[in-house]
Amino acid sequence: ASGADAILLDVKVGSGAFMKTQEEAQRLAQLMVDAGNQAGRRTAALITDMDTPLGACIGNALEVAEACEILQGRGDRRLAELCSQLAQAMICLAGLGDQGAAREMVQEAIRSGRAFHTLCRMVEAQGGDSGFLQDTGRLPKSPVCREAHMPEDGYIVGLDAESCGLAAMELGAGRETKESAIDYGAGIVLLKNKGDSGKKGEP
C-alpha cells in the first residue's frame, strides 16, 4: 500500500481475529493509523466484528465465488453490508464525497456491473483467467460433500469464527504449518448463521 496516498485498514476483533478484545483492536488500529500518517499517507481504520464468520463461505474457491456474488449485488447480506461500509469509508478517505454520496457511488458501481468488471480487470492484469469469475462453477470443488443437520428445533445464538476456521483448516482449506498444502476446493458453506432459526433435521 506504500504507493497509495490513502490507506483504509480493516482491523478485525473477536474469536476469529488476532485481536480478541475491543481494547486490543483499538490499540492496534491506533498504532497502524499513526504509522501510516507518519509515512505521509492519509490513514484510517475501521474495527469490525470477527466473532462470527463474515459470510456464508469458508475456503478459497468458495470465498472467491462469494466475492463475485457480492460484487454483483447478491450473496450474504451481512458480508455485503460490511463490504459496502469499507468501500464507502475508502471513498470518503479519498475525498470523493461524504457518507451519503459514497453510499450511492458504491450502490451504482454494483448496479452497473462496474464493481465486478473491475475485479475481472484486476485478475487479468495479474495474468489470471477472469473466465473463472464469470463462471464460478469452473473453480475447484471438493469431490466429497457432507451435510450437518440441526439436532433440534431452535435458533443459532452464536457461531464461533475461530472454531469454523480451524474446522476448515482441518479439511485442507488452510495451512497448519507453512509446509502444508492447500486444497483450494475444500471448505464449509454455512446455510445458517447467527440469528437464524431452523427445524430438527434441516441442513
C-alpha positions, 0 to 999 in steps of 0.5 A: 500500500506504500504507493497509495496516498490513502490507506483504509485498514480493516482491523478485525476483533473477536474469536476469529481475529488476532485481536480478541478484545475491543481494547486490543483492536483499538490499540492496534488500529491506533498504532497502524493509523499513526504509522501510516500518517507518519509515512505521509499517507492519509490513514484510517481504520475501521474495527469490525466484528470477527466473532462470527464468520463474515459470510456464508463461505469458508475456503478459497474457491468458495470465498472467491465465488462469494466475492463475485456474488457480492460484487454483483449485488447478491450473496450474504447480506451481512458480508455485503453490508460490511463490504459496502461500509469499507468501500464507502469509508475508502471513498470518503478517505479519498475525498470523493464525497461524504457518507451519503454520496459514497453510499450511492457511488458504491450502490451504482458501481454494483448496479452497473456491473462496474464493481465486478468488471473491475475485479475481472480487470484486476485478475487479468492484469495479474495474468489470471483467467477472469473466465473463472469469475464469470463462471464460478462453477469452473473453480475447484470443488471438493469431490466429497460433500457432507451435510450437518443437520440441526439436532433440534428445533431452535435458533443459532445464538452464536457461531464461533469464527475461530472454531469454523476456521480451524474446522476448515483448516482441518479439511485442507482449506488452510495451512497448519504449518507453512509446509502444508498444502492447500486444497483450494476446493475444500471448505464449509458453506454455512446455510445458517448463521447467527440469528437464524432459526431452523427445524430438527433435521434441516441442513 
